[in-house]
């Protein structure tokens, strides 16, 4: 099993902890609601979660992480979830639920 396949299983476990949405995508796994993507896993197996600019700034500092990149582009509003945070999916699932609430509060696309 490749590193990407292992990370996909982990991403699926993370999303399964959140009952209000499900994972989509085959080659680029992601979650979306209200017409907006709010999490994804890139080809390197990195997981990013989307937040408002204010929350993104806070979490970049709190979690000592960086902006999330996918296919060479910085994803606006996303932070990279550090590997060490993925050792306990419960706090990360709360972040994913928070992200869902954020996109549900945006104007529908």
N, C-alpha and C positions, 0 to 999 in steps of 0.2 A: 504494500500500500504506500503510495507517495505521500509526501508531506502535505500536498494540496488536498488529497483525499482525506487524510486524517483531520485537517483543519475544517474541511467541509462537514465531517461528522460532528465536530465540535460546534460549528455554526448552527447546524441543524438542532443539536441539543439546546443551544442557547435560545433559538427561536421557539422551540417547543415549550419552553418555560413560560412563554407569553401567549395567553389564550385568545387574544383579540385579533391576531393576524397570523399569516403563515409565510413560509419561505417560497419564493418564486425563482424562476431562472434555472437553466441547466448549466450553461457554460459560464455565466456570471451570476452567482447566487445573490439575491437581494430581497428586501422587504419593501413594500410600498403600501400607501393608503392615501385616500383623498387626492389621488393623482400625483403624489410625490414619493420618490424613493427616500427611505430614511435609514437604511443600513445596507451594506453590501460587503462581499468578499472579493478581493481582486485576484489576479492570476498568480500573485505571490503568496496567496493564502492569508493576507492581512485583512482584518475586519475593521470597518469604519462605521461610525454611527453619527447621524446628523442632529444638530442642535441649532438654536438661535445663535446669533453672533455673540450675544452677551454670555450665554451659557457655554458656548464653544471656548471663548476666551478663558473663562473660569476653569473649565475642565482641562484645557491645555496646560495650565499651571498646576492644578490640583493633582493631575495624574502624570505630570512630567512627560508629556507626550508631544506629538507633532500633528500637523495637518495631515489628513488622509489623502493619499494619491491612488488613483486607479488609471491604468493604461497611460501613465505619464502625465496625467493632469491632476491638479489639486482640485479636490471635490469641495465646493463651497459649503461651509457649515459643518463639515465632517471632521471628526477627530479619529486618529488611529488608536485603536484599543491595544495597549501594550500586552505582549505575551504573558507577563506575570499576572495581569488582571484576569486572564482567561483560565487561570488555575482554579478560580471559584466563580462559577457562572451566575450565582445568585445576585451579587451586586451588579454584574453586567446586564442581567436581564431587567433589573430596575432601570438602568440607563436606556435600554431598548424600549421599555414601556414609556419612559419619559419622552423619548424621541417620537414615538407614535403619537402621544398626546400633543406634541409640538406640531407635527404635520397636520393633525386633525383640526388644529386651530387656525391653519392657514386657509386662505380663499381657495375653494376647490378648483382643480384644473379641469 
